[in-house]
């Protein structure tokens, strides 16, 4: 029994010594180790794009995966304007929407790829939850495609206001819950630009 106690004591002492060594190794800032704790410090302190991948969270992923099909539908709507719109203002607005959102789709896709997350497929908007986040239903898109002249202008702006309101809500969620700095910056830009476009479209519709 005495021998058994002696072994337990010795084992406890060895474990304590091992724990102390680990704590000292973790806290030591001698720069002896190229990996480990010092490596993490260097990564978090670095501002280079290649080391910012770990700064995203689930909200950032949801924002990117939700905004890609959302933007794709806005671009699809904007593509109808040159041949169907009557108003020069509507044509200009559609061109601006496409010019802003096309590059954002590429940026969002790049983030998801770098994070090892799934990029929504090109046809994903056809299977997504239409009617949520301001997304148009298949019926609404069909109605817009068949309209022309002033009827198109009105339908386009009314639908795009709803669409923009959904994007602004998504962007506000990202600003509150997201962690990735560039995603939060994009969300801020979306809120500013699309809120201004909503005001502009309401003016054109005579609703302001």
N, C-alpha and C positions, 0 to 999 in steps of 0.2 A: 504493500500500500504506500509506504514511504517512497519507494522507487517510482511508483506511478505518479505521485504528487510532484516529485522532482522533475519528471518528464513533462508534465503539464506546465509547470512553472517555466521550464526551459523553452517550451514551444511558444508560450505567451510572450516571453522576452524576445524571441526571434521574430515573431509576428510584429511586435511593437517596433522593433528596430527597423524592420522592413517598411512599415508604414511611415516611420519618421524619415527614412531615406527617400521614399516617394514624395513626401510633402516637401522636403528640402529641394529635391530635383525639380518639382513643379514650380516652386517659388523662386528658385535661384535665377537671377538675371545676369549670369556671367557671360551669356552668349556662347557657351561651350557647344550647345546642341544646335545643329542647323535645322532640325525638325522639332516636333513637340511644341511646347508652350510658346517658345520664342517665334516659331514659324507661324503660329496662329496670330500672334501680336502683329507680325509684319504684314500678314494678309489683311487684317482688319484696318490697319493704318494706311495701307496702300490705296490709292485712288484709281489705279489702272483698271480698265474695263474687265480684264480677264479675271480679276480677283473679287469682283462685286457679285458674282453668281450666287454666293451663299447668303446674300442679304435679303432675298425675296422670301415671302411667306405664302400661305394658302390664298390670302386675299389678292395678292399680286397675280397669282396663277389664274384665279377665277376672273379677274379683271381682263387679263389678256385673252383668255379663252372665250369670254363673253363678248368682248369688244371687236374681235376679228370678224365673226359673222355679222355683227351689227354694222360695222363699217362697210363690209362687202355689200350689204343690202342697200345702204345709203348710196354707194357708188353705182350700183345697178339702177337705182331710181334716177340718179343724176345723169346716167348715160342715155336716158329716154328724152331728156330735155332738148338737146339740139334739134331733133327732128319733129318734136311734138309741141314744144312750148310756143306761145305767141309773144309773151312778154320778154323783152331784152333783159330785164332785171332778173327774171326767173332763169334765163339761160346763163347769165353771169354768175348767179348764186349757185347753180348746179355745177358750173365749172370750178368754182372756188371750193365747194364741198369735196369734189373728186380730187382736186389738187392737194387738199389738206389730208384727206383720209387714206388715199392710196399709199403714201409713204409710211403712215402710221401702222397700216396693216403689215407692211414689211418689217417694221421695227418690232411690233408685238410678236410676230412670228419668230424673229431672231431671238428675242428674250426667251420664249418658250423652248426653243431648240437648245439654247445654252443652259437652261435649267433642267434639261432632260424631261420636259413635259410635252404632252401631245399637242400638236398644232391642229386646230379644227380643219377638216378636209374642205375642199372648195365647195362641195355641195351641202355642207353641214347646215346651212341656213334653211334648207328645204325640210330638214327633220327637227329643227330646234323648236323651242316653245314659242311659236308666233303669238303675238298679242301681249307678250310680256316684254318689259324693257323697251317698249315703244316699237317693237318689231311689227312689220306689216304682215297680215295674213296672206295666204295665196290668193284669196278672192280680191283683196285690196290691191295687190300687185297686178292682178289681171285687169282690174278696172282702170288702173293708172296706165297700163300698156295700151289699152284701147281708146283712151281719151286723147284729145288734141285741142289746140287753140286755147281759148280762155278756160274751158272746162279742165284741161290738163293743168294749166297754171294754178287754178284754185285747188284741185285735188293734190297736186304735187306739194304745194305749200302747207296745206292742212295736214297731210301725212308726214311731211318732213318735220313739222313742229312737234308732232307726237313722237316721232323717231328721235329727234334731238333731246326732247325732255327725258326720254329713257336713257340716252347716253349720258346726260348731265347727272342723273340719279346714280348711274353706275360709277361715274367718275368721283362723285362725292363719297360713295362708299369706299372707293380705293384710297382717297385722301385720308379718310378716318381710320381704315383698317389695314391698309397696305404698309409695307416696309421698304420696298425697293425704291430708292430715291428717284430714278429716271421715270418709273411708272407713275409715281406721285406727281412728278413734274408734268408728264403728259396729261394726267387727269386734270391738273390745274388749267392747262392750255385748252383742253376740251370744254371745260366749264365756261371759261372766258369767251372763246370763239363761238361756241354753239348757243350760248345765252344771247350773244349779240345777234346771231343769225335768226334766232326765234323772234327777237324784237323787230328785226327788219322784215321778216315775213308777216308778222302781225300787222305791221304798218302797211304793207302792200295789200293785205286782205282787208284793211280798214277796220281792224279789230282793236287797235291800241287807243 
